Amino acid sequence: MNCYKISTNKLINFYLTFFIVFFYFVSGNSHPQDYQNFKKIEMEILKDGKVIGFNNYLFNYKDQILQVENKTQFEVKLLGVKVFSIKSNGIEKYDKNQLISFNSQTFQNEKKKFVNLKVSEDKKKYKITGSSFSGYSDMANVIGNWWNHDILEASSQISPLSGSIKEQVVTFVEKKSIVINKKKYTAEHYKLRSKDPNTPENKKLNFDIWYSKKDNLILKIVYNKMGRWEYKVRNFEKYNN
């Protein structure tokens, strides 16, 4: 029983560390207005082929302000016991492609994390108050979420869970056809890795990402950490032009 408890605690600590890293994707050259015709993007989260939760985005565009609301929720069980869970809500607001505010609240195994971001008084920086970082950030940074294809051009990042800032490198792999939910897409395949090769293994970024340029949509994200994880588009809707 003690061995099981120790193993479970290690697994919980691993997921707490890695999931924070997983959300660390942003771009220095944002084009959020590209998404003004979107209504929603719904993604399912799978672990080892089993659906364990969702990652959804709702879009609202009015008076040149784009608002994107994200809701993410999932739980991981070990031998029928819940060892890790996430419940997160966040809202991004953009004025003509410029991020003007971001607020999020996340519960990881009932532990609260948060981010409150706004433009500084001199309008030259972001002022961030987060559970892991409080301070100022360059305005080239963008909140990292899977609705925004700019993560494929990212060089720096603000965590939507805690406000922390990191760096990454993205490389193009190939262009190929893939099938998502019985629909065929022409997708660009990218590899996303940590910029610092000395990043600890449990914090290292190593993701495969498939993006449809035609649909302006990230279709799928895959990574392997104590099992195979997959974020995959289940449904998306756009307004008629």
ZABAMI-810404 format. One line per 8 residues: number of its first residue (from 1); their letters; for each residue x negated, y, z of N, C-alpha, C. Coordinates in pm, 1 decimal. Example, Ala and Ser with C-alpha at 12.3 -4.5 7.8 and 13.67 -1.06 7.14 Angstrom:
1 = as = -1319.0,-569.0,780.0,-1230.0,-450.0,780.0,-1320.0,-330.0,780.0; -1285.0,-225.0,708.0,-1367.0,-106.0,714.0,-1290.0,3.0,787.0
***
This chain:
1 = mncykist = -83.1,-120.5,0.0,0.0,0.0,0.0,-86.3,125.2,0.0; -196.2,126.1,78.9,-285.3,240.9,84.6,-353.5,263.6,-48.4; -393.6,152.5,-117.3,-457.3,163.9,-248.2,-360.8,224.9,-348.4; -233.7,183.0,-340.1,-132.6,238.1,-432.2,-114.9,387.4,-407.4; -113.4,428.1,-278.7,-95.6,568.7,-244.0,-210.9,652.2,-295.8; -334.8,600.0,-281.9,-452.1,672.6,-330.1,-446.9,687.5,-481.4; -412.5,580.2,-553.0,-403.8,584.4,-699.1,-297.1,683.3,-744.6; -183.9,682.7,-674.6,-75.8,775.1,-709.6,-118.4,918.7,-689.5
9 = nklinfyl = -187.4,947.8,-579.7,-234.5,1084.6,-552.8,-331.9,1130.4,-659.9; -420.7,1041.1,-704.3,-515.5,1075.4,-810.6,-442.5,1106.6,-939.4; -338.6,1027.1,-968.6,-261.3,1048.0,-1091.1,-188.9,1181.9,-1086.7; -131.4,1215.3,-971.2,-62.3,1343.7,-955.9,-159.0,1458.8,-977.4; -276.2,1451.8,-915.3,-376.1,1558.6,-931.4,-419.5,1572.6,-1075.3; -432.4,1458.6,-1144.8,-471.4,1463.3,-1285.8,-367.9,1536.3,-1368.9; -241.0,1499.2,-1351.8,-135.3,1562.7,-1432.0,-122.6,1710.6,-1399.7; -136.7,1748.8,-1273.2,-129.2,1889.7,-1235.8,-237.3,1969.4,-1305.4
17 = tffivffy = -358.8,1913.7,-1311.1,-469.7,1982.6,-1376.6,-451.1,1987.3,-1526.0; -417.4,1871.8,-1586.1,-415.2,1865.3,-1732.3,-297.6,1939.2,-1791.9; -181.5,1936.8,-1726.9,-66.5,2001.6,-1787.6,-84.2,2152.6,-1793.1; -150.7,2211.0,-1692.6,-180.3,2353.9,-1697.4,-265.6,2384.1,-1819.9; -367.9,2301.5,-1843.1,-454.2,2320.8,-1959.3,-375.5,2306.4,-2088.2; -281.8,2212.9,-2089.2,-205.6,2186.1,-2210.9,-129.2,2308.5,-2259.4; -92.9,2395.5,-2170.3,-14.5,2513.0,-2208.1,-99.3,2634.1,-2242.0; -231.8,2618.0,-2256.3,-321.6,2731.1,-2273.0,-346.8,2768.6,-2418.7
25 = fvsgnshp = -247.6,2788.1,-2502.3,-273.8,2816.0,-2641.6,-220.6,2951.4,-2682.5; -308.6,3039.3,-2737.8,-265.6,3169.5,-2783.8,-347.1,3213.3,-2902.5; -308.0,3324.0,-2964.6,-379.2,3373.8,-3081.0,-413.7,3519.7,-3065.3; -520.8,3563.5,-3132.3,-558.9,3703.1,-3129.2,-499.7,3781.2,-3243.9; -416.5,3719.4,-3327.4,-360.9,3787.4,-3444.0,-216.4,3743.0,-3459.9; -127.3,3800.8,-3379.5,7.9,3749.6,-3366.8,100.9,3798.2,-3476.6; 192.0,3708.4,-3518.4,294.3,3741.4,-3617.0,430.8,3694.3,-3568.2; 473.2,3730.7,-3447.6,600.3,3680.7,-3395.8,721.0,3721.6,-3478.1
33 = qdyqnfkk = 711.8,3834.1,-3551.0,826.6,3875.7,-3631.6,853.4,3777.5,-3745.3; 758.0,3689.2,-3774.8,782.0,3583.3,-3873.2,898.0,3493.4,-3829.5; 933.5,3500.9,-3700.7,1034.6,3412.4,-3644.9,1167.8,3482.0,-3618.9; 1188.0,3601.4,-3673.8,1310.9,3674.4,-3646.7,1434.8,3606.7,-3705.1; 1415.9,3516.1,-3802.6,1529.0,3444.7,-3861.3,1558.5,3311.3,-3792.7; 1479.2,3276.4,-3690.9,1503.2,3152.5,-3618.2,1612.0,3171.6,-3512.8; 1693.9,3068.3,-3496.7,1788.8,3063.3,-3385.5,1729.4,2985.0,-3268.8; 1674.4,2866.9,-3303.6,1618.6,2782.2,-3198.1,1523.6,2679.0,-3256.0
41 = iemeilkd = 1433.6,2632.4,-3169.6,1347.1,2518.6,-3198.4,1357.2,2425.1,-3078.4; 1391.2,2299.4,-3104.0,1401.8,2200.7,-2997.0,1298.2,2091.4,-3019.6; 1217.0,2066.1,-2916.6,1115.4,1961.7,-2923.7,1139.6,1860.3,-2812.6; 1117.7,1733.4,-2845.3,1124.0,1630.6,-2743.3,982.2,1594.5,-2700.8; 968.0,1557.9,-2575.5,838.4,1520.0,-2520.0,838.4,1370.4,-2495.5; 737.9,1302.9,-2552.8,727.2,1157.8,-2537.5,595.1,1121.5,-2470.8; 600.0,1019.0,-2388.6,478.6,958.8,-2332.2,483.5,809.4,-2358.5; 379.5,760.5,-2427.4,372.1,619.0,-2464.9,498.2,573.9,-2538.8
49 = gkvigfnn = 547.4,662.7,-2627.2,660.9,630.0,-2711.6,797.8,647.4,-2649.6; 804.2,687.5,-2522.8,931.0,704.2,-2453.0,959.4,851.9,-2428.4; 1081.4,896.1,-2462.2,1120.3,1034.9,-2439.2,1134.1,1059.3,-2289.2; 1060.4,1161.4,-2239.1,1065.0,1191.6,-2096.1,1112.2,1333.9,-2066.7; 1135.8,1413.9,-2173.8,1180.5,1549.8,-2148.9,1190.1,1631.3,-2275.4; 1196.2,1763.8,-2259.1,1214.9,1853.7,-2373.2,1135.5,1982.6,-2356.3; 1114.4,2049.9,-2470.3,1045.8,2179.7,-2475.8,1119.9,2262.7,-2581.1; 1210.6,2350.9,-2537.9,1301.4,2420.3,-2628.3,1278.6,2571.3,-2629.0
57 = ylfnykdq = 1307.1,2633.5,-2744.5,1291.1,2778.0,-2761.8,1417.7,2836.9,-2823.9; 1465.2,2945.8,-2765.5,1579.8,3019.9,-2816.2,1533.9,3158.9,-2858.2; 1577.5,3203.7,-2976.8,1531.5,3330.6,-3033.8,1646.3,3430.0,-3042.2; 1615.1,3556.0,-3009.9,1712.5,3663.3,-3023.0,1641.5,3787.9,-3076.9; 1686.1,3836.3,-3191.7,1623.2,3952.9,-3254.9,1726.2,4064.3,-3265.8; 1696.6,4178.6,-3202.0,1789.8,4291.2,-3202.4,1712.7,4420.9,-3185.0; 1744.4,4519.5,-3269.1,1680.9,4652.4,-3262.8,1528.4,4642.4,-3264.8; 1477.1,4554.8,-3352.4,1334.0,4532.9,-3373.3,1263.2,4470.8,-3252.9
65 = ilqvenkt = 1339.7,4421.5,-3157.0,1283.5,4351.1,-3042.0,1313.4,4201.7,-3056.3; 1207.9,4121.6,-3056.0,1222.5,3976.9,-3060.3,1205.2,3920.9,-2919.4; 1304.5,3845.8,-2875.2,1296.5,3778.7,-2745.9,1295.3,3628.2,-2767.2; 1199.5,3561.3,-2703.9,1187.9,3415.8,-2714.0,1195.6,3357.2,-2573.6; 1295.8,3274.3,-2552.6,1313.7,3209.2,-2423.0,1272.6,3062.5,-2433.6; 1186.2,3020.1,-2343.5,1138.1,2881.7,-2342.7,1186.9,2808.2,-2218.5; 1235.8,2685.8,-2239.8,1271.9,2599.1,-2128.6,1204.5,2464.6,-2150.6; 1126.2,2421.7,-2051.9,1055.7,2294.1,-2059.1,1085.5,2212.8,-1934.3
73 = qfevkllg = 1112.4,2084.9,-1954.7,1141.0,1999.9,-1839.9,1106.0,1855.3,-1873.3; 1032.4,1789.3,-1782.8,1006.6,1645.8,-1796.9,958.6,1589.8,-1665.2; 958.0,1457.3,-1656.2,901.7,1391.2,-1538.1,834.6,1260.6,-1578.3; 727.7,1227.7,-1507.5,651.4,1105.1,-1530.6,670.8,1013.8,-1409.4; 699.1,887.3,-1437.9,718.2,791.0,-1329.7,612.6,681.5,-1335.9; 573.8,631.6,-1220.9,480.7,519.9,-1209.4,546.0,413.3,-1122.9; 569.3,296.0,-1182.6,637.6,186.8,-1112.9,770.3,233.7,-1054.5; 840.9,318.1,-1130.6,972.0,364.9,-1089.4,971.3,483.2,-994.9
81 = vkvfsiks = 851.7,528.9,-957.2,839.5,641.6,-863.7,794.9,766.3,-939.2; 863.3,877.5,-919.7,826.0,1002.3,-985.1,694.4,1052.8,-929.4; 592.1,1066.3,-1016.8,460.3,1111.2,-973.0,426.3,1250.2,-1023.7; 498.3,1296.9,-1124.7,469.9,1429.9,-1178.3,593.4,1483.9,-1249.5; 625.8,1610.0,-1223.1,740.9,1670.3,-1289.6,712.5,1817.1,-1318.6; 775.0,1865.6,-1425.0,764.5,2005.4,-1465.6,904.3,2059.1,-1494.5; 931.0,2177.8,-1443.7,1052.3,2251.4,-1479.3,1011.2,2396.8,-1495.0; 1018.9,2447.7,-1618.2,963.2,2579.6,-1647.4,1058.1,2662.3,-1733.1
89 = ngiekydk = 1065.2,2792.6,-1701.6,1142.8,2888.6,-1779.9,1057.8,3012.8,-1803.2; 1060.3,3064.5,-1926.2,982.5,3184.4,-1957.0,1048.9,3267.5,-2065.0; 1023.9,3398.7,-2063.0,1079.1,3488.7,-2164.5,969.0,3581.3,-2214.6; 946.2,3578.5,-2346.0,852.9,3669.2,-2413.6,932.6,3775.3,-2488.3; 881.5,3899.8,-2488.7,944.9,4006.5,-2565.9,840.1,4076.8,-2651.7; 876.1,4099.2,-2778.7,786.3,4161.4,-2875.6,853.7,4281.6,-2940.6; 777.4,4386.5,-2958.7,822.5,4504.0,-3031.5,733.4,4519.5,-3154.3; 788.2,4487.8,-3273.1,712.8,4496.8,-3398.5,580.7,4420.5,-3389.6
97 = nqlisfns = 589.3,4295.5,-3354.0,474.9,4203.6,-3345.9,385.8,4222.0,-3223.4; 412.1,4322.7,-3142.6,329.4,4345.1,-3023.6,400.7,4292.6,-2898.8; 333.8,4202.2,-2828.1,388.3,4154.5,-2701.8,400.7,4270.3,-2604.3; 518.3,4288.1,-2544.1,537.8,4397.6,-2448.4,566.1,4347.1,-2307.0; 609.5,4221.1,-2295.6,629.3,4166.2,-2161.2,642.7,4014.4,-2167.6; 609.7,3950.8,-2057.1,628.6,3807.0,-2042.6,648.7,3775.6,-1895.9; 749.9,3695.3,-1868.1,778.2,3651.8,-1731.0,812.4,3504.1,-1732.1; 751.5,3428.8,-1641.1,781.3,3286.0,-1633.3,780.0,3238.1,-1489.0
105 = qtfqnekk = 851.5,3130.1,-1468.2,854.2,3063.0,-1338.3,852.8,2913.4,-1363.2; 759.3,2844.1,-1297.8,741.6,2700.7,-1319.1,732.6,2629.0,-1185.6; 793.5,2513.4,-1180.2,779.0,2426.8,-1063.6,709.0,2298.3,-1106.8; 592.8,2274.7,-1050.0,517.5,2151.6,-1071.4,526.8,2070.2,-943.9; 598.5,1958.7,-950.2,620.7,1879.5,-827.9,666.3,1968.6,-712.7; 757.8,2060.4,-744.1,818.0,2154.1,-648.8,723.7,2267.1,-606.0; 600.5,2268.8,-657.5,509.2,2379.3,-629.1,532.0,2489.7,-730.9; 553.0,2611.6,-682.3,588.6,2722.1,-770.6,465.7,2786.9,-832.8
113 = kfvnlkvs = 473.6,2812.3,-963.9,374.8,2890.0,-1037.3,449.0,2999.5,-1113.0; 378.1,3108.6,-1146.6,447.8,3219.8,-1211.2,351.3,3307.3,-1289.4; 408.1,3384.2,-1381.2,334.6,3487.3,-1455.4,426.5,3606.9,-1474.8; 374.8,3725.4,-1446.5,442.5,3851.3,-1478.7,342.4,3937.3,-1555.1; 373.7,3963.7,-1681.0,283.2,4039.5,-1767.5,355.2,4160.5,-1824.8; 284.5,4272.9,-1827.5,337.0,4393.6,-1890.6,221.8,4474.3,-1947.7; 253.5,4570.3,-2032.4,151.1,4657.6,-2089.6,107.2,4757.7,-1982.8; -24.8,4781.1,-1973.8,-78.5,4872.9,-1874.0,-33.5,5016.6,-1901.9
121 = edkkkyki = -50.3,5103.2,-1804.2,-4.6,5241.1,-1816.9,-73.3,5315.3,-1931.1; -201.6,5282.7,-1956.4,-271.5,5349.7,-2066.6,-245.1,5281.9,-2202.0; -162.8,5174.3,-2198.6,-120.4,5101.7,-2319.2,-237.4,5042.7,-2398.5; -345.7,5010.3,-2328.1,-463.1,4953.2,-2393.0,-491.2,4809.6,-2349.3; -421.4,4763.9,-2245.3,-446.3,4630.4,-2190.5,-313.9,4570.9,-2142.8; -319.9,4441.8,-2113.6,-209.7,4376.1,-2044.1,-243.5,4370.1,-1895.7; -146.7,4398.4,-1813.7,-161.6,4380.0,-1669.8,-92.0,4250.2,-1632.8; -168.8,4156.4,-1578.9,-116.8,4023.2,-1547.8,-117.0,3999.9,-1397.2
129 = tgssfsgy = -3.6,3954.1,-1346.6,5.5,3906.4,-1209.6,53.0,3762.3,-1217.4; -37.0,3668.9,-1186.5,-2.8,3527.9,-1200.1,-44.1,3446.9,-1079.7; 0.1,3323.6,-1075.0,-31.5,3236.5,-961.5,-176.9,3193.0,-960.6; -245.3,3197.1,-1078.6,-386.8,3159.9,-1085.0,-477.4,3275.3,-1124.9; -419.8,3381.9,-1177.1,-500.7,3496.2,-1220.6,-420.1,3624.7,-1209.3; -483.7,3727.1,-1155.4,-425.7,3861.2,-1152.3,-532.9,3958.5,-1196.8; -500.5,4041.2,-1295.9,-598.7,4134.7,-1348.9,-553.7,4185.8,-1484.2; -652.2,4227.1,-1566.3,-620.9,4284.5,-1696.5,-674.6,4195.8,-1808.4
137 = sdmanvig = -604.7,4200.2,-1920.3,-641.0,4119.0,-2035.9,-637.6,4204.5,-2161.3; -726.0,4170.4,-2256.0,-724.5,4237.0,-2385.5,-591.0,4213.4,-2455.0; -541.4,4313.4,-2527.9,-412.2,4301.0,-2594.5,-417.8,4215.9,-2720.4; -536.9,4166.8,-2755.5,-546.2,4070.6,-2865.6,-494.2,3934.0,-2822.5; -486.1,3910.3,-2691.9,-434.5,3783.2,-2642.2,-283.7,3774.7,-2661.1; -237.5,3651.1,-2678.1,-94.5,3624.9,-2694.5,-56.1,3508.9,-2604.1; 66.6,3509.5,-2555.3,114.4,3397.6,-2474.9,113.7,3270.5,-2558.5; 66.4,3161.5,-2500.2,56.6,3036.9,-2574.8,177.0,2947.3,-2556.5
145 = nwwnhdil = 255.2,2933.7,-2663.6,368.2,2841.7,-2663.5,379.7,2777.7,-2801.3; 443.6,2660.8,-2808.1,443.2,2582.8,-2931.9,533.5,2637.0,-3041.3; 608.0,2742.2,-3017.8,687.8,2800.5,-3125.7,602.0,2885.2,-3218.8; 488.3,2930.5,-3170.4,408.0,3030.8,-3241.1,291.7,2965.4,-3316.2; 294.3,2968.5,-3448.8,188.8,2905.3,-3528.9,54.2,2976.0,-3514.0; 52.9,3091.4,-3450.7,-73.0,3162.4,-3431.0,-171.4,3087.5,-3341.4; -127.0,2984.6,-3272.2,-221.0,2905.6,-3193.3,-326.1,2840.4,-3282.8; -295.0,2829.2,-3411.1,-388.9,2767.6,-3505.2,-499.3,2862.9,-3546.8
153 = eassqisp = -489.3,2989.4,-3505.5,-592.8,3088.5,-3532.2,-654.1,3139.6,-3402.2; -618.8,3074.7,-3291.9,-650.8,3128.5,-3160.1,-798.7,3122.8,-3125.6; -845.6,3226.1,-3057.9,-980.3,3225.7,-3002.3,-977.3,3254.1,-2852.1; -866.0,3306.7,-2804.1,-847.7,3329.8,-2660.6,-702.1,3306.5,-2625.4; -672.7,3304.6,-2496.6,-543.6,3252.4,-2453.8,-500.2,3298.2,-2315.6; -370.5,3311.3,-2296.9,-312.3,3338.7,-2165.3,-216.7,3224.6,-2132.8; -237.7,3159.0,-2020.9,-150.2,3048.8,-1982.4,-10.6,3099.4,-1949.7; 94.1,3041.5,-2010.7,230.4,3080.6,-1976.5,276.8,3026.7,-1841.8
161 = lsgsikeq = 194.9,2941.7,-1779.2,229.7,2888.0,-1648.1,171.2,2969.7,-1534.0; 44.5,3012.9,-1549.5,-24.9,3073.9,-1435.6,-96.5,3204.8,-1467.5; -107.0,3241.7,-1595.9,-173.5,3366.0,-1633.8,-322.5,3353.0,-1658.8; -379.5,3234.6,-1640.7,-523.3,3214.7,-1662.5,-559.4,3231.3,-1809.5; -687.1,3265.7,-1835.4,-734.5,3290.7,-1971.3,-846.5,3193.6,-2005.1; -838.7,3132.8,-2126.2,-941.3,3038.8,-2170.6,-972.5,3060.7,-2317.4; -1063.6,2977.4,-2371.4,-1102.8,2986.7,-2511.6,-1089.1,2850.6,-2579.2; -1073.6,2852.4,-2712.7,-1056.4,2728.6,-2788.1,-1109.1,2744.1,-2929.4
169 = vvtfvekk = -1125.0,2629.8,-2996.2,-1168.8,2626.6,-3136.2,-1072.2,2536.2,-3212.8; -1026.2,2584.4,-3329.4,-933.7,2508.0,-3411.8,-996.3,2482.7,-3548.4; -989.6,2357.4,-3595.8,-1044.5,2322.9,-3727.2,-938.5,2251.5,-3810.9; -939.7,2281.0,-3940.7,-848.3,2217.0,-4034.6,-900.1,2077.7,-4069.0; -809.8,1978.4,-4072.6,-847.2,1840.2,-4102.0,-806.6,1801.7,-4244.0; -677.0,1810.8,-4273.1,-628.5,1772.1,-4404.1,-483.4,1817.3,-4422.3; -438.2,1807.5,-4546.1,-298.7,1834.1,-4579.4,-236.8,1703.2,-4626.2; -122.0,1665.1,-4567.4,-61.7,1537.1,-4601.5,87.7,1539.8,-4573.2
177 = sivinkkk = 157.8,1438.7,-4621.8,301.0,1425.3,-4596.2,322.3,1343.4,-4469.7; 413.8,1390.0,-4385.4,450.0,1314.5,-4265.6,602.1,1312.9,-4254.5; 654.2,1218.3,-4177.9,798.3,1206.2,-4157.9,830.2,1232.6,-4011.4; 919.8,1327.4,-3988.3,965.7,1359.9,-3853.7,1117.2,1345.3,-3852.1; 1167.1,1255.5,-3768.4,1311.9,1232.0,-3758.8,1375.5,1209.0,-3896.3; 1312.0,1121.7,-3973.8,1360.2,1077.5,-4105.1,1354.4,1185.5,-4213.2; 1288.1,1297.3,-4183.9,1272.5,1403.5,-4283.3,1125.4,1415.8,-4321.2; 1098.1,1425.1,-4451.0,961.2,1432.1,-4499.6,914.9,1577.3,-4508.9
185 = ytaehykl = 793.9,1603.5,-4457.2,734.7,1736.6,-4459.9,594.4,1730.2,-4519.7; 554.3,1837.1,-4586.8,413.9,1854.8,-4621.9,350.5,1933.0,-4508.7; 255.2,1872.0,-4440.8,201.3,1930.1,-4318.2,50.4,1950.9,-4324.6; 4.6,2055.8,-4260.6,-138.1,2080.9,-4241.5,-177.7,2026.3,-4104.9; -281.3,1943.1,-4104.6,-327.1,1878.9,-3981.4,-448.3,1955.0,-3927.0; -441.9,1990.9,-3798.2,-549.9,2064.2,-3732.8,-595.2,1992.5,-3606.3; -721.6,2014.3,-3571.4,-776.6,1969.5,-3444.2,-801.3,2091.4,-3356.9; -756.8,2086.9,-3233.5,-779.0,2195.9,-3139.0,-860.3,2143.7,-3021.1
193 = rskdpntp = -974.7,2207.1,-2996.1,-1065.4,2161.5,-2890.6,-1111.2,2279.0,-2803.9; -1164.9,2245.7,-2688.4,-1225.3,2347.1,-2601.8,-1347.9,2407.0,-2669.1; -1366.8,2536.9,-2656.6,-1484.2,2601.7,-2713.4,-1610.7,2562.1,-2638.8; -1601.5,2551.8,-2507.6,-1715.6,2516.6,-2424.6,-1731.6,2365.1,-2419.1; -1837.9,2309.2,-2476.5,-1857.0,2163.0,-2475.6,-1880.0,2106.7,-2336.4; -1911.9,2193.5,-2241.0,-1936.0,2148.8,-2103.8,-1810.8,2153.7,-2016.3; -1696.6,2178.4,-2078.2,-1570.6,2178.4,-2003.9,-1548.3,2041.8,-1940.0; -1512.9,2035.0,-1811.3,-1487.4,1905.9,-1746.8,-1386.5,1823.5,-1824.9
201 = enkklnfd = -1405.9,1694.0,-1824.5,-1324.7,1604.1,-1906.6,-1175.4,1619.3,-1879.0; -1136.7,1637.9,-1751.9,-994.3,1646.2,-1718.8,-931.8,1779.9,-1756.8; -1016.8,1876.6,-1800.5,-965.1,2006.0,-1843.6,-989.3,2030.8,-1992.6; -1053.4,1935.4,-2058.1,-1093.8,1954.2,-2197.0,-974.2,1949.8,-2290.9; -970.6,2042.2,-2387.0,-867.3,2045.7,-2489.7,-906.5,1953.7,-2604.3; -816.1,1867.9,-2646.1,-843.2,1778.2,-2758.6,-709.2,1734.5,-2817.8; -653.8,1819.3,-2905.8,-519.5,1799.0,-2957.4,-517.8,1788.5,-3109.3; -427.3,1707.5,-3160.7,-396.2,1702.2,-3302.9,-263.1,1773.1,-3323.9
209 = iwyskkdn = -260.3,1864.8,-3422.0,-142.0,1946.3,-3445.8,-105.8,1941.5,-3593.7; 23.1,1922.1,-3622.7,72.1,1921.8,-3760.7,167.1,2038.9,-3780.0; 142.0,2118.1,-3884.7,215.9,2241.6,-3908.4,271.9,2246.7,-4050.5; 399.1,2281.9,-4064.1,462.2,2298.7,-4194.5,462.2,2447.0,-4229.9; 380.6,2482.7,-4328.0,373.6,2622.4,-4369.7,504.3,2666.8,-4435.5; 565.1,2577.0,-4509.3,690.8,2608.6,-4577.0,799.7,2645.9,-4477.4; 808.4,2571.7,-4370.0,911.9,2595.6,-4269.4,865.6,2687.6,-4156.8; 734.8,2725.9,-4160.3,678.2,2808.7,-4054.1,701.5,2744.0,-3917.2
217 = lilkivyn = 663.0,2616.4,-3908.5,701.8,2537.1,-3792.9,593.5,2437.7,-3753.5; 556.3,2439.2,-3626.8,470.6,2334.3,-3573.3,558.1,2211.4,-3551.7; 524.3,2103.4,-3620.5,607.8,1984.2,-3622.7,578.1,1887.6,-3509.5; 448.5,1872.1,-3480.2,408.7,1767.4,-3386.2,275.0,1799.4,-3323.2; 260.4,1764.1,-3196.1,134.3,1775.6,-3122.9,109.8,1642.3,-3053.4; -10.2,1589.9,-3067.0,-44.1,1460.5,-3006.7,-174.6,1472.0,-2929.7; -179.7,1410.0,-2813.3,-304.5,1400.6,-2737.7,-301.0,1274.8,-2652.0; -417.2,1232.0,-2605.7,-428.3,1110.6,-2524.6,-494.6,1142.6,-2391.6
225 = kmgrweyk = -418.7,1131.0,-2285.9,-467.8,1146.2,-2148.9,-387.6,1052.0,-2060.8; -451.1,941.3,-2020.6,-382.2,838.8,-1942.4,-253.5,797.8,-2012.8; -264.0,777.3,-2143.3,-150.3,742.0,-2225.8,-138.5,837.6,-2343.0; -50.4,805.9,-2435.0,-29.3,888.6,-2553.5,86.4,984.9,-2529.0; 58.6,1114.1,-2547.5,159.7,1218.2,-2533.1,191.3,1276.4,-2670.0; 317.9,1313.1,-2687.7,360.2,1368.7,-2815.6,471.8,1471.0,-2794.9; 451.3,1589.4,-2852.7,557.4,1690.4,-2860.3,602.2,1691.6,-3006.4; 731.6,1671.6,-3030.7,778.8,1653.0,-3167.3,909.5,1728.5,-3189.5
233 = vrnfekyn = 919.4,1799.9,-3302.5,1041.7,1872.9,-3333.7,1159.0,1776.0,-3347.5; 1263.4,1804.6,-3274.1,1386.5,1725.8,-3283.9,1489.5,1796.6,-3370.7; 1490.7,1930.1,-3361.2,1588.7,2008.2,-3435.1,1543.8,2153.7,-3438.9; 1577.1,2224.1,-3546.9,1556.4,2368.0,-3550.4,1663.0,2431.8,-3638.9; 1696.8,2556.1,-3609.8,1798.8,2627.5,-3685.9,1752.3,2768.9,-3716.3; 1792.6,2817.9,-3834.1,1762.9,2954.6,-3874.3,1891.6,3025.4,-3914.6; 1889.0,3158.2,-3904.9,2000.8,3237.1,-3955.7,1995.1,3239.3,-4107.2; 2110.8,3247.3,-4171.7,2115.1,3259.6,-4316.5,2069.6,3398.6,-4358.1
241 = n = 1981.7,3405.5,-4458.5,1932.8,3534.3,-4505.9,2040.8,3606.8,-4587.6
***
